[in-house]
Amino acid sequence: MKPEQWLAQYDEKLQAAAKSAQKTEKALLEVGGAASSPDGEITVRVSANGATTGLVLRPGVRDLEPEHLARVIMETTRQAQRDAAAKVVDTMRELVGEGPALEVVKSHLPEGFRGDGADAPLDLEKHRDTRSDEEYFENPPEVVN
């Protein structure tokens, strides 16, 4: 093979790889995840890498203790991250198929977010404060540092 032919073939391979990388980047920019708490009072949206991009708190969260509210927000965020991870895995599966490349993608997802969606939902009702505002302020929760 002449050097010019080899160089031309190599250039074609590089261009194909660059095109594939651009397609992958575009696909992943469109991926995100979302989750809502079981009662629908909290909604979290995340990007493909799991970074929070949106948080909606509805009026019912006022009934939750601050510590519990924080736990529910964190759990809902984890659920949104799992949703995003599942979409990343599906997107990459379409682009690269099953195999070592997909396993590399899965290995770089946050701990526990391999897109399997097998996690149990959080039970909010056992932590909801059902006292009236007067009762709450007469006997507020103990704050522990």
C-alpha angles and dihedrals in degrees: 000000000000118000090241091056093047091049091049092051091047090050090051090052091050092050091049091050091049091049090050091049091051091049090050093048092050092048093050093048088061094050122095139143137231137188138176129207114255091260093047093237095116127046125181128189124195137184125242090274092052098254113146111251100169141018125187121188116188125203095266091072088077087077092062126089111247093245092050092045089055091050092049092049090050093047092047089050090052090051090051089049090051089050091051091046091053090051092047090051091048092047093048092045088057091049102040104013126219116324145071095327092056091047089055089054091049092049091058096053116105116276111289096008104109094137097257097124091209098133121119117242120251117256106228099175095073089058100041116117106226097182121119118252090256092053091045094053093042090055109019121188117270112256114217123195 
